[in-house]
Amino acid sequence: MEEKIALLQKFINESHRIVFFGGAGVSTESGVPDFRSKDGLYNQHDVRFEDYSPEYLLSHDCLVDNPKVFFEYYRQKMDARNVKPNAAHNYLVELERQGKLIGIVTQNIDGLHQKAGSKKVFELHGSTERNYCMRCRKVFEPDAIFDSKEAVPHCDCGGIIRCDVTLYGEGLPVDDVEGAIEAISSADMMIIGGTSLRVYPAASFINYFHGKHLVVINKEHLNCYLRPGQDLEINGKIGEIFSKLK
């Protein structure tokens, strides 16, 4: 492990355009559950929602056709307002401050990268930190949903206030997608962290990387093509690994 961390540090030192591509494992060390592990959100039994699949509960169809159920589930499972960034988020802020990190591409919706201080963040699946009215497009803070006394929160215009999150059945945000692809395409190093690379189309974005070093940091081994001598895989918690870097 020490040799791999030393090699990771070497790669970072010699790189000038680093992109970080992260998933749920980046936030688990902050106490945010992931989705697909044995203790993840999709495996948490809750009698209130046992008649629905997790994918349906976080879908556009559920929001439109069954909004009371959607918002009850969303309030119970998606509230990250009091969650704090961890060592992984903080290290990426430092890399950006040094001028080495040109962008973070995240599949997470908790806003922790921005809370830590990162500026260049491409949120492929949106954020629970933003809400808007589906009718007049007025923007609302997170409290508008989580603290609303209405089962289905409404704007003054009568429209439903929804989260700015990419739900199942919806397309990814165009600006973030374009920014992510541009950053990945121009990077000389890419760090993939805390993701199973099973969520598409987001996972396919790594195919735009053609730089010098590809690094994978994940608790479990990923079937990801790595070039001998150029690339690296480290299995472990990303916050713990980043905390050992300078």
TISEBA-947355 format. One line per 10 residues: their letters; for each residue x, y, z of N, C-alpha, C. Coordinates in steps of 0.1 Angstrom, whole numbers, plus 5000, padded with zeros to 4 digits. Each point is the difference from the previous one (the first is absolute). Layout:
REM TISEBA-947355
A	X,Y,Z,X,Y,Z,X,Y,Z | ...
//
This chain:
REM TISEBA-947355
MEEKIALLQK	5008,4988,5000,4992,5012,5000,5009,5013,5000 | 5010,5000,5008,5009,5012,5001,5006,5003,4986 | 5004,4989,4993,5006,5002,4987,4990,5006,4990 | 4988,4995,5001,4989,5005,4991,4997,5015,5003 | 5000,5003,5012,4997,5014,5004,5012,5009,4996 | 5012,4995,5001,5011,5008,4995,5000,5002,4985 | 4995,4990,4993,4999,5001,4985,4989,5010,4997 | 4989,4999,5007,4989,5010,4998,5005,5014,5002 | 5008,5002,5011,5005,5013,5002,5009,5005,4989 | 5008,4991,4994,5009,5003,4989,4992,5004,4988
FINESHRIVF	4989,4992,4997,4992,5004,4988,4994,5014,5002 | 4995,5003,5012,4994,5013,5003,5011,5011,4998 | 5012,4997,5005,5010,5011,4999,5004,5003,4986 | 4999,4990,4991,5005,5003,4987,4988,5003,4990 | 4988,5001,5006,4989,5004,4991,4995,5014,5003 | 4994,5006,4989,4996,5014,5001,4985,5002,4997 | 4994,4990,4994,4985,5001,4997,4993,4988,5005 | 4997,5000,5013,4994,4988,5006,4985,5001,5000 | 4993,4990,4997,4985,4999,5002,4997,4989,5009 | 4991,5003,5009,4995,4990,5010,4986,4996,4996
FGGAGVSTES	4998,4987,4998,4986,4994,4997,4996,4992,5012 | 4989,5005,5007,4997,4993,5012,4985,4995,5001 | 4998,4991,5009,4987,4994,5003,4997,5000,5014 | 4990,4991,5004,4995,5000,5014,5010,4997,5010 | 5011,4993,4997,5010,4996,5010,5008,5012,5005 | 4999,5011,4993,5007,5013,5004,4993,5005,5012 | 4987,4998,5001,4992,5006,5011,4996,4991,5011 | 5003,4987,4999,4997,4990,5010,5007,5003,5013 | 5013,5005,4999,5008,5004,5012,4994,5012,5007 | 4991,5007,4994,4993,5011,5007,4987,4995,5006
GVPDFRSKDG	4996,4987,4998,4988,4995,5006,4989,4999,4990 | 5002,5004,4987,4990,4999,4990,4999,4985,4995 | 4989,4993,5001,5000,4986,4995,5001,5000,4984 | 5007,4990,4995,5000,4998,4986,4987,4993,4996 | 4999,4996,4987,4988,4994,4995,4999,4985,5000 | 5011,4994,4995,4999,4986,4997,5007,4990,5009 | 5008,5005,5010,5006,4990,5009,4990,4994,5009 | 5005,4990,5008,4990,4993,5009,4993,5009,5010 | 5007,5011,5003,4994,5009,5010,4995,5013,4993 | 5000,4999,4986,4997,5012,4993,4985,5003,4999
LYNQHDVRFE	4997,5011,4994,4986,5005,5000,4990,4991,4994 | 5005,4993,4990,4991,4991,4993,4997,4987,5007 | 5008,4997,5011,4998,4988,5008,4995,5003,5014 | 4995,5012,5002,4995,5004,5013,4985,4997,5000 | 4995,4991,5008,4986,4996,5001,4992,5010,5007 | 4990,5005,4994,4991,5010,5006,4985,4996,4996 | 4992,4996,5010,4987,4995,4997,4991,5011,4993 | 5004,5013,5001,4992,5010,4994,5001,5000,4985 | 5011,4994,4995,5003,5001,4986,5002,4986,4994 | 4996,4990,5007,5003,4986,4995,4993,4996,4987
DYSPEYLLSH	4990,5008,4997,4992,4997,4987,5007,5006,4988 | 5011,5007,5002,5006,5007,4989,5015,4997,4999 | 5005,5000,4988,5015,4998,4999,5007,5014,5002 | 5012,5000,5005,5007,5012,5002,5001,5008,4988 | 5002,4994,4988,5001,5007,4988,4987,5007,4997 | 4989,4994,5003,4987,5007,4998,4999,5012,5009 | 5004,4998,5013,4998,5011,5010,5008,5012,4996 | 5011,4998,4993,5008,5012,4996,4999,5002,4985 | 4988,4999,4995,4998,5001,4985,4991,5012,4997 | 5001,5004,4988,4991,5011,4995,4985,4995,5000
DCLVDNPKVF	4998,4988,4997,4986,4994,5001,4994,5001,5014 | 5008,4997,5010,4995,5001,5013,4997,5014,5004 | 5009,5009,4996,4998,5014,5003,4987,5005,4995 | 4997,4997,4987,4988,5005,4993,4988,4992,5004 | 5001,4987,5001,4988,4992,5002,4996,4997,5015 | 5011,5000,5008,4998,4997,5014,5008,5009,5009 | 4997,5013,4999,5009,5010,5007,5001,4999,5015 | 4989,4996,5007,5001,4999,5014,5010,4989,5004 | 5000,4989,4993,5009,4989,5003,5015,5005,4997 | 5001,5006,4988,5013,5005,4996,5006,5009,5011
FEYYRQKMDA	4993,5010,5005,5005,5010,5009,5002,4994,5014 | 4992,4990,5004,5002,4994,5013,5013,4992,4999 | 5003,4993,4990,5012,4992,4998,5012,5010,4999 | 4999,5010,4992,5011,5010,4998,5003,5006,5014 | 4991,5004,5007,5003,5007,5013,5007,4990,5010 | 4996,4988,4999,5005,4990,5010,5014,4996,4996 | 5004,4999,4987,5012,4994,4995,5010,5010,4994 | 4997,5012,4996,5008,5008,4993,5005,5013,5007 | 4997,5001,5012,5004,5012,5008,5014,5000,5004 | 5009,5008,4993,5014,5001,5003,5004,5013,5005
RNVKPNAAHN	4990,5008,5005,5003,5014,5004,5010,5001,5011 | 5000,4990,5009,5009,5001,5012,5013,4991,4998 | 5002,4994,4989,5011,4992,4997,5012,5008,4997 | 5012,4996,5005,5012,5008,4998,5010,4993,4991 | 5007,5008,4992,5011,4994,4991,5010,4992,5008 | 5006,4991,4993,5011,4992,5007,5013,5003,4993 | 5010,4991,5004,5014,5002,4995,5001,5000,4985 | 4992,4992,4994,5000,4999,4985,4996,5013,4994 | 4989,5006,5004,4996,5013,4995,5010,5011,5003 | 5006,5000,5012,5009,5010,5004,5013,4999,4992
YLVELERQGK	5005,4988,4997,5012,4999,4992,4998,5005,4986 | 4988,4998,4994,4998,5005,4986,4999,5015,5000 | 4995,5006,5011,5001,5015,5001,5014,5004,4999 | 5009,4993,5007,5014,5004,5000,5007,4999,4987 | 4996,4989,4993,5006,4998,4986,4995,5011,4991 | 4988,5004,5001,4995,5011,4992,5007,5013,5004 | 5002,5002,5013,5007,5012,5004,5014,5001,4994 | 5007,4988,4999,5013,4999,4994,5000,5002,4985 | 4989,5000,4994,4999,5002,4985,5001,4987,4993 | 5000,4989,5006,5002,4987,4994,4987,4994,4996
LIGIVTQNID	4989,5002,5007,4987,4994,4998,4992,5009,4991 | 4996,4995,4988,4992,5009,4991,4985,4997,5001 | 4996,4990,5007,4986,4997,5001,4997,4988,5008 | 4988,5000,5006,4994,4988,5007,4988,4996,4993 | 4999,4988,4996,4988,4994,4993,4994,4991,5011 | 4988,5003,5005,4994,4992,5010,4987,4995,4997 | 4997,4988,5004,4987,4994,4999,4992,5002,5012 | 5006,5006,5010,4993,5002,5013,4991,5013,5000 | 4990,5000,5008,4990,5011,5000,5000,5008,5013 | 5010,4997,5009,5000,5006,5014,5006,5014,5001
GLHQKAGSKK	5007,5004,4989,5006,5014,5001,5012,5001,5008 | 5006,4989,5005,5011,5000,5009,5013,5006,4994 | 5002,4998,4987,5012,5006,4994,5000,5015,5001 | 4988,5006,4998,4999,5015,5001,5000,5004,5014 | 4995,4992,5009,5001,5004,5014,5014,5000,5005 | 5008,4991,4995,5014,5000,5003,5008,5012,4995 | 4995,5005,4988,5007,5012,4994,5004,4998,4986 | 4997,4989,4994,5003,4998,4986,4991,5009,4991 | 5007,5005,4989,4993,5010,4992,4995,4993,4986 | 5009,4992,4995,4997,4994,4986,4994,4986,5002
VFELHGSTER	4987,4999,5002,4993,4988,5002,4989,4998,4990 | 5001,4988,4993,4990,4997,4990,4991,4989,5007 | 4988,5003,5003,4990,4991,5007,4992,4993,4989 | 5003,4988,4997,4993,4993,4990,4986,4996,5004 | 4998,4999,5013,4986,4996,5004,4993,5011,5008 | 5005,5012,4999,4994,5011,5007,5004,5001,5015 | 4991,5007,5008,5004,5002,5014,4987,5002,5008 | 5000,4995,5012,4990,5002,5010,5001,5014,5006 | 5010,5007,4997,5002,5014,5005,4992,5010,4992 | 4994,4996,4989,4992,5010,4992,4987,4994,4998
NYCMRCRKVF	4990,5009,4999,4986,4996,4997,4994,5011,4991 | 4990,4996,4992,4993,5010,4992,4986,4997,4998 | 4992,5010,4997,4986,4998,4997,4998,4994,4986 | 4992,4989,4998,4998,4994,4988,4992,5008,4990 | 4993,5011,5005,4992,5008,4992,5007,5013,4996 | 5004,5008,5010,5006,5013,4997,5015,5000,5000 | 5006,4989,5004,5015,4998,5001,5007,5009,5011 | 4992,5005,5009,5006,5007,5011,5009,4991,5008 | 5012,5005,5005,5010,4992,5007,4997,5000,5015 | 5002,4989,5006,4998,4999,5015,5012,4993,5006
EPDAIFDSKE	5002,5003,5013,5010,4994,5008,4995,4985,5004 | 5010,4992,5005,4996,4986,5004,4988,4999,5010 | 5000,5010,5009,4990,5000,5011,4985,5000,4994 | 4999,5005,4988,4987,5002,4994,4993,4986,4999 | 5008,4990,4998,4994,4986,4999,5000,4993,5014 | 5012,5000,5006,5002,4992,5012,4992,5006,5012 | 4998,5013,5001,4993,5006,5011,4986,5004,4997 | 4995,4997,4988,4987,5004,4996,4989,4992,5008 | 4990,5006,5004,4989,4994,5008,4990,4993,4990 | 5002,5003,4987,4991,4993,4990,5006,4987,4996
AVPHCDCGGI	4992,4990,4999,5004,4987,4995,5007,5001,4986 | 4994,5009,4992,5006,5003,4987,5003,5015,5000 | 5012,5005,5000,5003,5014,5002,4996,5008,4987 | 4994,5012,5002,4996,5008,4989,5006,5014,5001 | 5002,5006,4988,5004,5013,4998,4987,5009,5002 | 5002,5013,5001,4989,5010,5001,4992,5000,4987 | 5006,4996,4989,4993,4999,4987,4991,4988,4999 | 5002,4991,5009,4992,4987,5000,5007,4988,4995 | 5012,5003,4994,5008,4989,4995,5007,4992,5011 | 5003,4987,4997,5008,4992,5009,5014,5004,5001
IRCDVTLYGE	5006,5001,5012,5014,5002,5001,5007,4987,5000 | 5009,4998,4991,5007,4987,4999,5015,5002,5002 | 5007,4989,5002,5015,5001,5002,5006,5001,4986 | 5012,5006,5000,5008,5001,4987,5009,4988,4999 | 4994,4988,5001,5007,4987,4999,4995,4993,4988 | 5009,4994,4993,4997,4992,4988,4994,4987,5005 | 4987,4999,4998,4992,4988,5004,5001,4989,4989 | 4997,4988,5004,4998,4989,4990,4990,5004,4990 | 5003,4999,4987,4991,5004,4989,5003,5013,4995 | 5010,5008,5006,5003,5013,4995,5014,5000,4994
GLPVDDVEGA	5002,5010,4991,5014,5001,4994,5009,5007,5009 | 5013,4998,4998,5010,5007,5008,5001,5015,4996 | 5004,5008,5009,5001,5015,4997,5010,5003,4990 | 4996,5006,4989,5009,5002,4988,5013,5008,5003 | 4999,5011,5008,5012,5008,5003,5010,4992,5008 | 4995,4992,5009,5010,4992,5008,5006,4989,4992 | 4992,4994,4992,5005,4989,4991,5011,5006,4991 | 4997,5011,4993,5010,5006,4991,5013,5004,5007 | 4998,5006,5012,5012,5004,5008,5008,4989,5004 | 4993,4989,5005,5007,4988,5004,5008,4994,4989
IEAISSADMM	4994,4998,4988,5007,4994,4989,5012,5008,4996 | 4998,5013,5000,5011,5009,4996,5012,4999,5009 | 4997,5000,5014,5010,4999,5010,5008,4986,4999 | 4992,4989,4998,5006,4987,5000,5008,4999,4987 | 4996,5005,4989,5007,4999,4987,5013,5007,5001 | 5001,5011,5008,5012,5008,5000,5010,4996,5012 | 4996,4991,5008,5008,4996,5012,5012,4992,4997 | 5010,5002,5007,5012,4992,4999,5000,4989,5011 | 4991,5001,5010,4999,4990,5010,4985,5000,5004 | 4995,4988,5002,4986,4998,5005,5000,4991,5012
IIGGTSLRVY	4994,5004,5011,4998,4992,5012,4985,4996,5000 | 4997,4987,5000,4987,4995,5002,4999,4995,5014 | 4990,5005,5008,4999,4997,5014,4986,4997,5005 | 4999,4989,5007,4988,4997,5007,4988,4998,4991 | 5002,4993,4989,4989,4997,4991,5002,4986,4994 | 4989,4993,4998,5000,4987,4995,5000,5000,4985 | 4999,5012,4994,4999,5001,4985,4989,4992,4994 | 4989,4999,5007,4988,4992,4995,4988,5009,4997 | 5002,5013,5002,4988,5009,4997,5003,5007,4987 | 4992,4997,4990,5001,5006,4987,4989,5010,4997
PAASFINYFH	5003,5010,4992,5011,5002,4992,5013,5006,5006 | 4999,5004,5013,5011,5007,5007,5013,4992,4999 | 4999,4987,5002,5012,4992,5001,5008,5000,4986 | 4992,5002,4990,5006,5000,4986,5009,5012,4998 | 4999,5010,5008,5008,5012,4998,5015,4998,5001 | 5004,4990,5007,5014,4997,5002,5007,4997,4986 | 4992,4996,4991,5005,4996,4987,5006,5012,4992 | 4997,5012,5005,5005,5012,4994,5014,5004,5005 | 5005,4992,5010,5013,5003,5005,5011,4993,4991 | 5010,5008,4996,5011,4995,4992,5013,5005,5006
GKHLVVINKE	5001,5004,5013,5012,5005,5006,5010,4990,5004 | 5009,5004,5008,5012,4992,5003,4997,4990,5011 | 4993,5005,5011,4998,4991,5012,4985,4999,5003 | 4996,4987,5002,4986,4997,5005,5002,4993,5013 | 4993,5005,5010,5001,4995,5014,4986,4996,5004 | 4999,4988,5006,4987,4995,5005,5001,4998,5015 | 4992,5007,5008,5000,4998,5014,4986,4996,5005 | 4999,4988,5004,4987,4994,5004,5001,4989,5010 | 4990,4998,5009,5002,4990,5010,5000,4986,4993 | 4993,4998,4989,5000,4987,4993,5007,5002,4987
HLNCYLRPGQ	5006,4989,4995,5006,4999,4987,4990,5004,4989 | 5005,5008,4990,4991,5003,4989,5007,4994,4987 | 4991,4995,4991,5005,4994,4988,5002,5012,4990 | 5011,5007,5002,5003,5012,4992,5013,4998,4994 | 5001,5002,4987,5013,4998,4993,5010,5010,5004 | 5012,4995,5006,5011,5008,5004,5012,4997,4993 | 5008,5010,4996,5012,4998,4992,5012,4998,5010 | 5008,4989,4998,5011,4997,5009,5010,5012,4999 | 5004,5004,5012,5010,5011,5001,4995,5014,5000 | 4987,5001,4994,4994,5014,4999,4989,5002,5010
DLEINGKIGE	4993,4989,5003,4988,5001,5008,5001,4992,5013 | 4990,5002,5008,5001,4995,5014,4986,4997,5006 | 4998,4990,5007,4988,4997,5008,5004,4998,5015 | 4992,5007,5008,5002,4999,5015,4987,4996,5006 | 4999,4989,5007,4987,4996,5006,5000,5004,5015 | 4991,5009,5003,4999,5006,5014,4991,5011,5000 | 4998,5006,5012,4991,5012,5001,5008,5012,4995 | 4993,5008,4991,5007,5011,4993,5004,5011,5010 | 4992,5003,5010,5004,5010,5009,5013,4997,5008 | 5001,4987,5004,5011,4995,5007,5013,5001,4991
IFSKLK	4998,4996,4988,5011,5001,4990,5005,5014,4997 | 4990,5009,4998,5003,5014,4997,5007,5007,5012 | 4996,4995,5012,5006,5007,5012,5015,4997,5002 | 5005,4990,4992,5014,4997,5001,5008,5007,4989 | 4994,5008,4992,5007,5007,4989,5003,5014,5005 | 5009,5006,4993,5005,5014,5003,4993,5010,4991
//
